[in-house]
Amino acid sequence: MQFDCCKNMIIFLFGEDFFRSREKVIEIKKKFLEKDPAGSGLSAFDFSESKNETEKILGALATSNLLAPKRLVIIKNIILEGTDETRENICGFLKKQKWLVEDRDTVVVFWEAGKAKKSDVLYKYLLKNSKSQEFEKLTGAKLEQWVFKRIKKIDEKNSISCGALEKLLAFVGEDMRTLDNEIEKLCAYADRKMIVEKDVEILVRANLSSNIFNTIDAVGTNNKKEALELLHRHLEKGEDPFYLLSMFIYQFRNMLKVADFKNRFGADEHAIAREGKMHPFVVKKSLTQINNFPYDKLKDIYWKLEELDRAAKTGKIEIKLALDKFIVELF
């Protein structure tokens, strides 16, 4: 869905896919700054950083700016993190100031870094009175299409073989941030030639193995010291901590899936790979690792990772601290 920040006055973006919703906000902001390079008409508020933004937001919306007749106001996580009173106040203001819906000089973007509460009064108002878009997690064919488009966006001459695409998704999973990182590396490595399976084996599989499997093995054998050392070694190399967290989530999700299929098919790698639509390499590794984790423990670990991911993305916990916390609290 395309938004024109000169035509759509109130925009509502939300959904589990934080990566794509963030990209949409960046796109809107970039388009606005093309006409206001100094950013004098830009205001941004994030309720995950501060809960006392209501008066500032009302001031930004109600007060005209003589230096910047065009205005862009970005309000992040008001539904997820704001108080009931805050949401009711903002909703009441929007209902009274109906001119905002049609004011071509003011664009207001409500951006939620996750699923919004559908029962919330502000959510209901925005859904009816704004240009809204929900960013659901991409899977299957939609995820493959996104990868193709991403590769072409970097350079029209870039391409990827079907086998390489299948391996890329098998190794990386559905995490968009991680996929984006790997796609950029693959495109640079292939240098406008078709990305083939060997390229993915060299760059992605090796990276996946070194970044996650050894650390998970250390976790599985209760070797906290080794797990923390491996983690900090990657951080010292400058590797993205969000990438590392996403890989933990990806691998423990795979382990849960494999454990479930193992109960149905036994240790038949091919049957699990076929039914779970997973790469045999991932299945083989996961079958080895689930021996160290009771099924209930796997579920607890996975949900803890999801909670840490949410807390890190909304600023409730520093990402490197979240990674340390994950490993330390497992033992």
N, C-alpha and C positions, 0 to 999 in steps of 0.2 A: 504494500500500500504506500502510495506516494503522498507526502504532505508538502504543501507550499506554505512556508511560514509567512507569506504575504496575503494568503487567502483564508487559511484556517485559523480562527482566532483563539479557540481553546482546543488543545490537543491532549489526549489521555493515553499514555503508554504504560503497559504493565505486562506481567507474565514471568514464567519461570526462566526463560532464556534471557538472562541479564546481559549477556554479550551483545545480542542483536538489538535489544532495546536501547542499550547504551550507545551503540553505533547510530541509531536513529536520532538520538538526542544530539550527538556530535554533528551529524549531518545538518540538522535544523540550525544549530548554533553557528556552524561554518557558513551556511547560506546567509544568515542574518549579519554576520560580521563582514561579509563581502560588501554590504551596504553601510555598515557602521564599523569600520576598522578599529576605531578607538574603543569600541565596546561601551560607550557612554550610556546606551539604552539597554544594556544587559544587566539583569539581576538574577542571582541564583541562591536558592535556599535548600538546605538538606536537613531534614528532621532526624536523621541518624547521627548527625553531628551536634545539633542543638535543638532543644524542644521549645525554645522561646522565640519563634520566628513569626508568630501570627501578626503582631503589630507591624513588623518590617514588611511583610507581604502585603498587608492592607495598604500600607503607605506606598509601596511600589506600584500597586494597581490603581490606587485612587489619585495619586499625585502626578500631574503632567510634568514632563521634563522638557524645558525650553531648548536645551542643548541637543536633545535627541527625541524628535517627534515620533520616531518608530521605537517600540519597546519590545523586548523579549524577556519574559519572566519564567524561570525554570524552578519548579517546586518538586523536590524529590522526597519520596517516602513519607508523605503526610498521612497516608492511609495506614501504612505499615507501622509507623513509628510515632505519629502525632497522637495527642490525647483526643478523647471524644469531644471535649469542649472546643478544641482547636478546629477539628474537622467541621463541627456544627457552625462555628463562627465563619469559617471560610465559605462553607456552603450557603449560609444565610446571606453573606455579602454578594456572592455570585448571583443568587436569585434576585436580589434587589437591584444589582447593577447589570441589568439585562443588555445594556449597550455593549458590554464586553464581548458578547457572542458575535456581534456584527462589527465591532471596531477594527478597522483594517490597520490601525496604527499600533495595536497592542496584541501580542501573541503570548498566550499563557500555556506552558507545557507542564502538565502533571505527570510525573514519572515515578513509577513504583518498581523497585528492584526485586520483584517477586510477584507472587499471586496476591491480588488485592482482595480485601474482604467484601464479598458480594452483598452482604447484608448492611454494609455501612452506608450512611446517608449521603456522603460525598461521592462514593463509588456510584451509587444509583443516579445521582444528579449528572455526573460526568458522562456516564454511559449514554444518557439521553440527550445531553446538550453539548457534546464535543465530538471531534473526530477522534475516535478511539481505535487502538490496535492492541490486541493481546499477542504476546510473543511466547507461543508454546514451544516446548522442547522439540526439536526436529528429529525425526527418526526415519529409517527406511529410505524410500525414493526421494522424499523431500530433503533429507540430509545430503544425499548424493548430489541432488541438484544444486544445493547451496555450495558444496565443495567445488563443483564445476564452475559456478558463477564466480566464486572467490578466486579461483585460479585465473580466470579470464580477466577479472578486475585488476589483478596485479600486472598482467600483460596479455593482450589479445592473442599473442602467438603461443602462449602457454597451453599445454594440454596434459591429460593424464589417461593412461590406459585403464580399462575396466578392472584388470587384475590388480593394478597398483591402487586403484580406488578402494577395492574390496579389502586389500591388506591394510591400507591406511586406516580405514574405519575399524578393522578388527583389532589393530594395535592400539589405537587411540580412544575409540569409543565415541560418545556423543557430546563430549565437552567441547563447546565452541571455542573457548579461549585456547585450549590445547591444540585443537585442529588448526586454528588460525596460525599459531606459532609453527606448527609442523609444515603447513602449506607454504608459508613464506620461505622456510629453509629448503623445501623440496624445489620450489620454483627457482631459487637462487642457484641451487646445485645443478639442476637440469639445464639452466641457461637457455631458455626458449625452446628446448627440445622436449619431446614427450616424456613425462614422468612415467617410469616403468617400475615393475615390481622390485627389481634389483635396487633401485634408488631408495625405495621405502625400506627395504631390508637393511641397507647400509645406514641410513640416517635415523629412521624412526624406531625400528626394532632394537637397534643397539642402544639408543637413548632410553627407550622404555625399560629395557633390561637393567641398565645401570641405575636409572633413577628410582625404580620402584620395587622390582622383584627382590633384589638383595636386601633392601630395607624391610620389606614385608617378611622375608625369611627370618630376619633378625627379630622382628616383632613376634613372629610365630613360635620362636624358640625361647621367648622371654629374655632375650639378650638386649636389654634396654640400652646399655652402654654402646654396643655396636650400632643399634638402630639410630641413636642420636648422633653418633659420629658420622654415619653415612649421610644422614639428613644435613648436618652442618657442612659437610664436605661439598655437597651440591650447592648450598646457599653461598658458600665462600667463592665458588666458581662464578657466581653471579646469576645462577639459574632462577627463574621466576618462581617465587614461593607459591603463588596462586596455581601455577602449572603443577607444582609438586603435590599440592593439596588435591587438585582435580585428578591426578593420577592415582592417589590413594583411594579416592572415591570410586574411580573407574574400576580399579582392580578388586576392591572389596565387593563392588556390585557384581562383577564377573564371578567372584568366588561364591557369592550367594546363589547366583543362577546355576552355576555348575553343581553346587551342593544339592540344590533342588532336583536337577535333572539326574544326578547320580542316584538319588533315592528311587527314581523311576526306571533308569536304564542300566544301573550298575556303573562300572568304570569304563564303559564303552565310549572311547573318545570320539569316534566318528558319529555315533548316534547323538551324543550330546552336542557336538558341533553342528550337526544337521538340524536338530530340533531347536537348539538355542540360537541358531544363525550366528555362530561365533567361529572365529578362526581356530583351526586345530592347534596351532601354537599356543594360543591363549588358554584353550581348554586343558592342554597337557600341563602347563605351568600351574593352572588353578587347581587341578586335581591333586597335584603334589602338595600344594600349600594348604588346602582345606583340611588335611590330616592334622594340622596343628591347631585347628579352631573348631570347637563344638558349634553346631548350627545356631543355637541361641546366642552364643558369643559373637558370631559373625553378624547377626542382625543388630545386636547392641552396638558393635563397632561401626557398622554402616550408618546407623541413625545418629551416632555421635559425630561422625564425619560430616553428615548433612547439616547438623546444627552448627558445627564450627564453620563450615563454608558460609552459611547464612550470616553468622555473627561477623565473620571477617569482611564479607561484601558490604555489610551495612555499617561497618566501622565500630561495632561493639567490642571487637578484640583485634589486636594487631596480628597480621597474618603469620609472621614468624613465631609469635607467641602461641598462636593457634596450633601450629605444627608441633611445637615442643609439647604443648598441653596434650595433644592427641597421643603421642608416644608415651609420655610419662604416666598418664592416667590409665593406660591399658594394663599396667603391671601392678 
